[in-house]
Amino acid sequence: EPHKKLSRITVRLGGCCSSARACPAYAEMAEHGEASSSGTPDLIVQVISKLLEDLVARNDQLPLVPAQVTPFHSSRPPAITVRNYLEDRILKYAGCSEETVILALIYIDQVVQFNPEFVINSLNVHRLLITAIMLASKFFDDVYYNNAYYARVGGISNSEVNSLEMEMLRMISFSLFVQGDQYERYRASLYSHVGQPPPPHAVAAAAGGGGGAAPRGSLAQGSAAGAAQLTRQPAAAPR
């Protein structure tokens, strides 16, 4: 049985450069001052990276069934790690807030919950991350970048990021709203992995009110076993 919930996930993507310096888009963004990293959720990203890396490592041992291949899958995993992808690309150049990162995690968890045949692995994790971050930023942030910019950050084409956006929306039934108490459970679970309570936070501002039980076996329940399984990394996406 594949480890499907985020509390048990492992994945990787193909579609990014192996390092920020190797990617012309990064050099261009840095040169023009387009990339800045203010208020990045470092602790949360470290936990998510570890959880995803562990999950991907386990799921990569499973055979890939052709019926499980989606637009998020590449032909081979990229060289960049999940953590490097999140920190050196997404956080550095997209300037994500803590709320955006946590909402993105919830969207990825929902992809798995709503699509039981979908398994996160090294072939799809990076594309899942950049797409979920983009959707979360559009939903939560007052100011966000356009799809073309996220495509450059993620190391994929503009047409592909547009296609992945619609595919993820379809897989989560076009539901981006997250109940406040569900959001806070995910947040508390992530902070529990670093041994500290989450700092005071206005939940309603991020997710919009209470209601809704946490999905069973998900990160929202804060299971210790599931806590050790998230990683990420970016690199040029092989086809």
N, C-alpha and C positions, 0 to 999 in steps of 0.2 A: 504494500500500500504506500503510494508516494506520500511524502510529508508535505501536505498542502497548505495548512494554515501558516500564517506568518510566524507563529510561535514555533514553527518547525520548518522554515524555508531555506533553500539554497539555490542561488541563481547567478547567471552571468549573461551579458549581452554582446552582440557584435555590432559595431557601427560607430566606433570612435577611435581617435588616435591613441597610441600607446602612451604618450605623455603630452602634457600641455605644450611643451616647447616644440614638439614635433608637429603640432597642428598649426597650419598657417592662419586659421581663423583666430586662434588664441593670440598669436603675435599681433594680428591686426587689431583685435579688441583691446589688448594691453596698450598698444601704441596710441590708440585714440581715446584711452581712458574710459572705455565702455565697461570694463570689468572692475567691480568693487565688491568688497565683502564686509558689509557693515551689519552687525547684529546677527551673525550666523550662529545657529544652534549647535555648537561644537560637540557638547556631551551627547545630545540626542543622536547626532549623525554617527558618532563613534559606536554607540550601542546598535543602531540600525545596521551599520556596516557589518559588525560582528555577527549579528543574528542572520543576516542575509548570506554572508560568506559561509557560515556553518550549514545553513539550509541548502545552499547550492551544492556544496561539497557532497552532501548526502544524496541529493536528488540526481546529481550527475552520474551516479552509479547505476541509475535505472535506465533501461532501454527506452529510446525515444520512439514512440509509436507514430507513424505518419499522420494518423487522425488527430494527434495532439499538436501538430504544427500550426502556428498562427502567424499573422503578420509581424508579431513581436519576435519571432525566431529568426536568427541568422544561421548561416551555413556552418559557422564555426565560432567559438568564443573569442572575444577580443583579448588583447594582451593586458589591458589595463584592469586593475582590481576594482572591486565595488567601492572600497573606501576612497581610493584615488579619484574614482569617477565622481563620487559625491563631493569630496572636499576640494579637489584641484580643478574640477570643472563646474559642477552645478552650484555649489556654495560660492565659489570664488567669482564666477561670472554672472550668475543669476541672482545673487544676493537674497537667498530665501530666508524667511522668518521661521521661527520654531513652529508656529502654527501651520505654515505651509508644508513643512517636512512631515509633521504628524498627520495632517490630512492626506498627504500623498501616500503614507504608509497604510492608512485606513482604506484608501481606494484600491491599493494593490491587494490588500487582504480581501476586499469585496470581490475583486476579479476572481480570486481563487474560490471564494465561497459560492459565488453565483455560477461558476463554471467548473464543476467537479472534475472534469477531465483535464483541466489546465494545471500544469506542474511548473513551478518556477525553477529554472536551471540557468546554467552559464550562457545559454544561447538567447535568453530573453530578458534577463534581469535588468540589464542596462537600459534597454528600450522601455521597459516598464517604468523604471525610475524617472527618466527624463519626461515621459508622457504624463505620469502621475503628478510630478512636480509642476509641470506646465498647467494642468487642469486645476490643481489646488491653488496655484498663484492667481489664476484668472478668477476663481471663485471667491477667494478670501482677500487678496491684496487690492488696495485702491489703485496702485500703479503696478503694471507688469509689462514684460517684454512681449513682442509679437512672436508668432510661430517661427518665422525665419530666424530670429535670434536664438530661440531655444534649439532649433535644428543645428545651428553652428556650434552651440555649446555642447550638444549631445553627439556631434560628429556624424549626423545623418542629413539626408537631403530635406529640403523644405516640403516637397511633395510627400515624402515618407512620414514626416512628423504630422502633417495634416491627416494622412490616412490613419496613423496610429491614434491620433486624438479621437477620431470617430469610432475606431475599433474599441478603445477603452470605454468610451461613453456607452457604446452598445453593450459591452460585457458587464457593465454595472447598471444597466437599465436607465441610463441618463440621470442617475440619482447622485448628485454631488453634495446634497445637504447631509450633515452629520449632527446627530443629537448631541447636546452639550455634555451629558453624562457619559455617553459613549466615548467622545473625544477625551474627556478627562481620565477615563479608565486606561486608554492607550497611553496617555501622557504619564500617568502615575506608574504604569507598568515599565515604561522605558526608563524613568528615573530610578525605579527600584533596582535596576540592573547596575547602577553606579553607586548604590548604597546610600542614597539621599532622597529626602522628600522633594517633590517638585516645588519650585518657588511659587509664591502667590501668583494667580493667573485669572484673568477674566474669561472664563470658559465661554460665556455667551457671545463674546466678541469673535471668537474663533469658529464656533460651531452652531451657536444659536439655540440654546435652551435644552431642557432635559428630556428624558424618556428613552426607552429602548434598552433592552438587555444586551450585554456584550456577547458576541458570537462565541459559542462554546469552542474551547481549545485555541482561541486566538490570543494575540498579544495582549488584548484588553484584559484578560484574566491574569496576566502577569506570571505565567508559569515559569519556574526556574529552568526547566528543560528547554522551553522554547526560547528563553532569553539568549541562549548561546549560539544562535544560528543566523545572523544577517551579515552579508558582505557586498561590496561593490567595487567597480573600477572601470574607467573609460579607455577606449582605443579605437582606431579607425575600423569601422564596421565591415568585416569581411562578408562577402555575399555567398 
